[in-house]
Amino acid sequence: MKTTITCLLIAAAWISFGVEKIQCLNINSHKSIVATDTLHWDTELCNQVGTFEKSKYTKLQLRNAYKLWFTYNALQINTRNVVFAPGEYYSFDSKGQLEELEKEYKAKKAEYASMKLPPGKIWSALLQNRIKDLDATYELAKLDLEAISNPKVLLKNRFTKYCTEYAEALASDNTLQLMAAWGKLKAEKHMGGYTTKNFNRYKNSLNYRMRIAAARTDLLTFGWHNCANRQIDHETPNVNYQEEFEKLFISVETECDEP
């Protein structure tokens, strides 16, 4: 009984100093007062709330760990960097998109540089993985955009040796080489229900200008970009980050929707 009264009295004193929550934890059979706080986060189908010790982590550190593990697990760059339709090839604002790309990249790099995380190699290693992936994704996105107006940039970069056929066809002034590479890409990828007859019919239905746009769009986006992107290691370390994240909390309550 004395232990319980002492716990309550000390808790009351802590609350008077603005501590959000107090828990009495049984540590080595002794009662210990621990200041705690909560953090809310979402996953695909679930909402979670975790209780953590304020002496170990800050809310900012935990939010950043969640960002690295969950929010930034997909696209590192959101600025559009490829053309999908021949009709927009000549009007696509690649210069404007390059400016947006630079802004986004610099902002994300600055965020990573100042990011405070929970202590531990798991989180510092994940941060370095995300930075490496961001740098490589930016590098390719910049080449994609520059190549729309100046395809010769594809001839001298670290991806060229893996994607030589696409780079040379796009950088060439030889229309026959461009058309041949386009037809080969269509056949290899079975794009648009490809048959030689269907492809020739489609190609011949376009005027010269749009034929060039269609060939360049497909070769740059579905040929060059996809080939170069395969050379980037987007893999995250083989760690169960959800499990590691939840280990940072005293307790986690989960509420999930039906799939």
Order of alpha helices (4+ residues) and beta strands (2+ residues): alpha-beta-beta-beta-alpha-alpha-alpha-alpha-alpha-alpha-alpha-alpha-alpha-beta
